[in-house]
Amino acid sequence: MNNMPADASTVLLLRPCGEKSIQDIEVLLVLRNRQSSFVPGYYVFPGGCLDPEDYQPGVERFVRGIDTQQAAQFLPDMSSPEKALGTWVAGIRETFEEVGILIARKKDGTPVTIGTREERQRFDRYRQLLNKGEMKFLQMLEEENILLSGDRLHYFSHWITPEFLPLRYDVRFFVTEVPAEQSVVHDGVELTDHAWMRPAVALANYEAGKLGMVLPQIITLEELSRFKTVEDVIVSARERHVPATLTKIVRIDGKDVEVMPDGTLFQNRPPVYSWPDENN
């Protein structure tokens, strides 16, 4: 089996540490439903697969801060420039559908807020319709007369699920500061919990067996732990070259071991992917 990976987008929502005495950042981690087909019961970042609507003709008019040509320059290995821009759209859409955070602005350039009771009720209704498939994301944007803030998503890393697995994803990771006057509310379906954590704390909890994560989350948190401010992360994202990371899974002494492109083995961090023959 050699499934082609599905294009996907994930967003790392960042904020300054809630404890004022500590100069650090916090990142949002969300818990996947234990009934999910992919990494059930594990903590990930919000995100999901591209939908054809994300890169349909004319979608560029709903995006500000990045256009189709610029997106294609960031992601030259995408199958089309339109799909490259769709990666930004998908990241914003999935973040809204999963955790209720909308990275967008009004036509006058001011950020979208979801702070008042009326705003929360209105946008919660949109989320319900979107998650039930009874409304399209672009339809919501038209009704609200708002635009997606593509320039607030900064390309950070690129991970591809190992080959020969039944479910594979080609995922682009973006970083952004969580918008002011918006609160996280996980959807309760795909995601059953969420937590803001300092990267170093999240890694310590992982090592202690208190929460489960897969390698892309672990490595990403290790990278984030080097920064003390959200702005430092964003500056780094703007300056970095982003290679694709495709790991391999090999079996050593009867155990699944994930291998990084440079040959680093993660024997003590077993992948949660199932071997295809175990699912037949």
N, C-alpha and C positions, 0 to 999 in steps of 0.2 A: 504494500500500500504506500502510495506517495501522493497524498492529497495536496493540492495547491492551497496555500494559506489564504484566508479571507482578509481583505484589507480592513483595518480597524484603527481606532483612535482612542487615546486615553488622556485624561487631564489631571495633572497634579495641582490641586488647589492648595495654596500656601497662605500663611498669615504669620504675623509676629507672635512669638510665644506669649501666652496669656499671663504668665507670671512676669510682672514688670521687672523683677529683680534679676531675671535671666535673659541675657541677650542670645536669642536663638530663634529658630523658625519652627512652625508646626505644619504638618501636612495631613490632609484628610485621607483616612483609610476607611474603606467600606467593606462590610462582611457579605460575601456572596451566600445566597440561599443554599442550604445543605442539599436541596433537591436539584441544584443546577447540574447540567451535564459537563461543565468545564470548571475545574478547581472549586468544587463545592465546599462551603465552610471555611474558605480561605479569605484573608484580607487582601484587597487589591485597591487600585485607584479607579475612580469613575471612568466609564468608557464603554465602547462597544463597536460593532461592525458598521461600516459605511452602508447607507441605504441609497438606492438609486436616486431618491429625491435629493440627497445631499450634493449630487453633482449633475443634476438635470440642467438642460439649457436654460439660461437666464438666472441661475442661482447667484451669480456674481453681483447682481443688483441688490441683494440682501446683505452683502458683506462690505465692511469698511476696514481700511487699514492693510489689506492685502488683496491682490487681484490674481487672476488665473495665471498670468505669466510669472509673477513673483512666487506663487505657490509651486509652480513647476520648477523654478530654479532651486527652491529649497528641497524639493522631492523629485529629482530628475529620473529616478527609477520607477515612478508611478506609470501606469499604462497610458495615461492621458493627462494633459494639463488640467482639464475639468475635474478629473478624479483627485488630482493633487489638492485643488482648492476644496473639494468635498471633504478632505481629511480634516480641515479646520472646521467646516460646517458640522461634520459628524461629532467632533469633540465637544462643540458647544451644545449641540442637540442632546447628545447622550448625557452630558453633565446636568442639563436641565431636567430631562426625563427621570434620571436616577436619583438626584439629590436636590433638585429644586433650585439650583444656582444658574442664573441666566447671565451670560457674559455678552451683554448687548448695550446699545445706546439708542437714545431717541434721535429724531432727525436733526435736532439742534445740537447734538453732540454730547448732551448730558447723559450720565450712566442711568440705565434702567434700575429702578429700586423696587424691592418687594418688601417694604417695611410696614406699611399701614395694614390694618385689618382688611380693608377692601382689596388692596393689592394682593395680599396673601390668598384671599378667597378666590380672586379672579384667576391668578396664575395656577393655583392648585387645581382649579377646574380644567384649565388647559392641559395640565399634566395628566389628569385622569383620562381626558379624551385622547391624548396622544398615546398613552400606554395601552388604551383599549383599541387603538387603531381606528378611532372614530374621527380623527382630525389629523391633518398634516402640519408639520412644523412650520413650513413656509406660510401656510394659511394663518397660523397664529401671528407670525411676524407681520403679515399684511393687516390683520385686524387691529393689532396694537400699534401699527405704523412705526415699527422699530427696526434697527439694523444690527447685525452681529458684529461684535468687536473683534475682528480677526487679528488685529495688531496686538491684542492682549494675550494671545496664545503664542508662546515661544518654544520652538522646536528643541527638544532636549535629548531624546534618545530613540533608538529604533531596534525593536526586538522581533524576532521571528521564531515561532514555535518549532521545536525540532522536527525533523522529517520522520516519515513512517509512523505518524500518530494519527488517530482518527479525527481529531479536531485540531486545526492549525490556524494561527492568526499571524498576520503581518502588521504589527502594531507600532504606530508612531506616538511617542510620548511628548506631551507639551506641559510646560509649567506656566502658571499664572497666579497672580494674587487674587484671593477671593474678593468679590465686589463688596463694597460697603453697603450697609442696610439690606443685606440678604442673609438668610439663615439656612443652614443645611437641614433638609428633611429627607431621609432616605425613603425609597418608594415602598418598602415593606413587602415587595414581591421578589424581584431579582436580588434586592439587598435587604438584609434583615437587621443591620445595625451599622453604626458608623462611630468613628472616634478621631479626634484631633490629637496628634502625637508629635512630639519632637522626634526627628529621625533616629537619633541615638537611643531614645527610650523605646521606640518601636523595635529596633534591632535587638535591644536587650531583652525585650519581652519575647521576641522570636526565639532567641537563643535559650531562654528559660522554658520554652515550650508553652507559653501562655497564648500565643497566637500563631496561626499558620500563614506562611507566605511562600510564593514561588520565586525562582531566581531573579526574574526581571525586577520584582519589587525589592528584593534584598539588595541587589547591586545598586538600584536607583537610590534607595535610602542611604546606602553607604556613601554615594556621591553627595547627596543632600546634606549629610552630616558634617561636611567640610565647610558649610556656609553658615553664617550667623544672622544674615538679613535676607529678606525676600529679594531686595534689589540686587544683592550679590549673586543670587541664583539666576536672575533674569539677565544680568550682564554676562554671566558665564554662558548662558544659552545663546545669546546673540553672537558670541565670539567663537563658539565651538564648531568643529567639524563633526558631523554625526554619521558614523559608519553603521551599517546593519550588523546586528549581533545575532548569529544563528548558532545555537548550541547543538550539541549532539548528546544522545542518550546511549550509553553502552552498559553492558551488564558485566560486572566484575565480582567474582566470588558469589554469584547468585543475587547480587544487589544492583538496582538501577543507579547509575552514576551519571550526573550531568557534567558535560565537558565544555568549557568555554573555548572560543576560537584560538586563544593563545595556549591551549592545552591544560589550563587550570582545572583540576578535578574538584567536584563538590560532593565528596563522599558522605559528609555529615549533614548534607542538606538535600535529602532525596527528593526527586521530583514527584509530583502527585499525579502525573500523567499515567494512564494505563497502557500497557503494551497491547497492540491491536488484537493479538491472538487470545488475550484474556477476556475480550469482550464478545467473542464469537461463541 
